[in-house]
């Protein structure tokens, strides 16, 4: 599976789910079970590689603005959700997390920002297809620390200065 096919699967299942992350995950599992097990593992490698690339302080800070704070788990789920938003939003956010202010049509922290189930979709599909747990993907582990300079999630002035567009649009009112 190449990168284009990976993003096509992400996009088509998100569109069919009408943006609902839980429905998106269910549809993604359905779609992946139509593939052979090796292709599901390829999909999982693409997903995991992007998940690890998104382990960055700036992106975590952007998640904190959008979510009104972001614990370790919340940031993990946010990164899964971000992948689920498609290539343009994902790559745009990695390049400039403040650009999420323009890349997102809207953001409802009650339903957006939590893509935990998307992170398990390939594992679930692989297990449905084979009856066994997916093997190790053979990718380098996530870095021990996020990339970039740390962000103080408690300092609203610092967040507003670092993410001015995101803060203006989605920060606390």
C-alpha positions in Angstrom: 0.0 0.0 0.0 1.4 3.4 -0.9 0.8 6.7 0.8 -1.9 7.8 -1.6 -4.0 4.6 -1.0 -3.5 5.1 2.8 -5.0 8.6 2.6 -7.7 7.6 0.2 -8.9 5.0 2.8 -8.8 7.6 5.6 -10.7 10.2 3.5 -13.4 7.9 2.1 -14.2 6.4 5.5 -14.2 9.8 7.2 -16.6 11.2 4.5 -18.9 8.2 4.8 -18.9 8.7 8.6 -19.9 12.4 8.2 -17.0 13.4 10.5 -18.1 11.3 13.5 -14.8 9.8 14.9 -16.5 6.6 16.3 -18.4 5.9 13.1 -15.2 6.7 11.2 -13.3 4.0 13.2 -16.1 1.5 12.5 -16.1 2.2 8.8 -12.4 2.1 8.7 -12.4 -1.4 10.3 -15.0 -2.5 7.7 -12.9 -1.1 4.9 -9.7 -2.7 6.1 -11.3 -6.1 6.5 -11.8 -6.0 2.7 -8.0 -6.1 2.2 -5.6 -8.9 2.7 -3.7 -9.1 6.1 -0.4 -7.8 4.6 -2.2 -4.7 3.3 -3.8 -4.1 6.7 -0.3 -4.2 8.2 0.9 -1.8 5.6 -1.9 0.5 6.5 -1.0 0.2 10.2 2.6 1.1 9.4 1.5 4.2 7.6 -0.8 5.2 10.5 1.9 4.5 13.1 4.6 6.4 11.2 2.3 9.5 11.1 1.3 9.1 14.7 4.9 9.2 15.7 5.7 12.2 13.4 3.0 14.1 15.2 4.7 13.7 18.6 5.7 17.3 18.9 5.4 20.0 21.5 3.8 22.6 19.1 1.1 20.1 18.1 0.5 19.2 21.7 0.1 22.9 22.5 -2.4 23.3 19.6 -4.3 20.3 21.0 -4.3 22.0 24.5 -5.9 25.1 22.9 -8.5 23.1 21.0 -9.4 20.8 23.9 -9.0 23.2 26.8 -6.0 21.2 28.0 -4.5 18.0 26.9 -3.2 15.1 29.1 -0.8 12.5 27.7 -3.8 10.3 26.7 -5.8 13.2 25.3 -2.8 14.1 23.1 -2.4 10.5 21.9 -6.1 10.4 20.9 -5.8 13.8 19.3 -3.0 12.6 17.1 -5.2 9.7 15.9 -8.0 12.1 15.3 -5.7 14.5 13.4 -4.6 11.6 11.0 -8.3 10.9 10.5 -8.8 14.5 9.2 -6.9 13.7 6.1 -3.6 14.5 4.5 -4.1 18.2 4.0 -5.1 18.9 7.6 -2.5 16.5 9.0 0.5 17.8 7.0 -0.7 21.4 7.4 -0.8 21.0 11.2 2.6 19.4 11.4 4.1 22.2 9.3 2.3 24.9 11.4 0.0 23.9 14.2 -1.4 27.4 14.4 -2.7 26.8 10.8 -5.4 24.5 12.3 -7.3 27.7 12.8 -7.8 27.8 9.0 -7.6 24.1 8.3 -10.6 23.2 10.5 -14.1 24.2 9.5 -15.1 24.0 13.1 -14.2 22.1 16.3 -16.5 20.8 18.9 -14.5 19.4 21.8 -17.4 17.1 22.7 -16.9 15.0 19.5 -13.8 16.3 17.8 -10.2 15.7 18.8 -10.6 12.2 20.2 -9.7 9.5 17.6 -8.7 6.8 20.0 -10.7 4.1 18.2 -9.0 5.1 14.9 -5.7 4.1 16.4 -7.0 0.6 17.0 -8.8 0.1 13.6 -5.9 -1.7 11.8 -5.3 -4.0 14.8 -9.0 -4.9 15.0 -9.2 -5.5 11.3 -6.1 -7.7 11.3 -7.4 -9.7 14.2 -10.8 -10.2 12.4 -9.1 -11.4 9.3 -6.5 -13.7 10.9 -7.8 -14.6 14.3 -4.5 -13.5 15.8 -3.0 -10.3 17.2 -1.1 -8.1 14.7 2.7 -8.6 14.9 5.1 -5.9 15.7 5.2 -3.4 12.8 9.0 -3.1 12.8 9.0 0.7 13.1 11.2 2.8 15.3 9.6 3.6 18.6 8.1 7.0 19.3 10.7 9.4 20.6 11.1 9.5 24.4 10.3 13.3 24.3 8.1 15.3 22.0 10.0 17.1 19.2 10.7 20.8 19.5 10.5 23.2 22.4 8.3 22.4 25.4 5.0 24.3 25.9 3.5 25.4 29.2 -0.1 24.3 28.8 -1.1 26.2 32.0 0.2 29.6 30.7 -2.7 31.1 28.7 -0.6 34.1 27.6 2.1 31.8 26.3 -0.4 29.7 24.4 -2.1 32.7 22.9 1.3 34.1 21.8 2.5 30.8 20.3 -0.8 30.0 18.6 -2.4 33.4 17.9 -4.8 32.3 15.2 -5.9 29.1 16.9 -6.3 31.0 20.2 -8.4 33.7 18.6 -10.7 31.2 17.0 -10.9 28.3 19.5 -9.3 29.5 22.7 -11.4 30.2 25.9 -13.9 33.1 25.5 
